[in-house]
Amino acid sequence: MNDRDISSDVEQETVDQNLVQQTIERAQGLRRTAADADELARTADALRGHIALLMPDAEEATNKLWRGSMSGGSNQERGGEPVPVALA
């Protein structure tokens, strides 16, 4: 795990998967220690920044999902792709 100051990570403009992973590992490590409030706040801010960067792509992907079909919904619940149903 990297011990550098993560406060500047919040201002990144692109998703850096390694940085996201490092921040998650840092947060998990803080659960096992008596971290000070400043470190907790910096880590929480960094995680929120990562989420903010990921949300537009996640929303775009979910907006492309086919909705409105009972068979499509039940197929998704099983982990499969939606199956279009022909309209009569």
C-alpha angles and dihedrals in degrees: 000000000000116000097199122125107275097192092101091054090078091069097055116123102205132048113261107192093199091052092049090050092048091051092050090049090049091052091049090050091052089060089064097048140052096256121186121246094252093055091047091050093048091049093047090049091050091050091049089050091052091049091049090054093047097046099077092054092044092049091047091051094048091047088061092057115109111245135185103052123109091207092048091050095048091048090052090052087059090052098257133122119270113270113217115232117216113243115237 
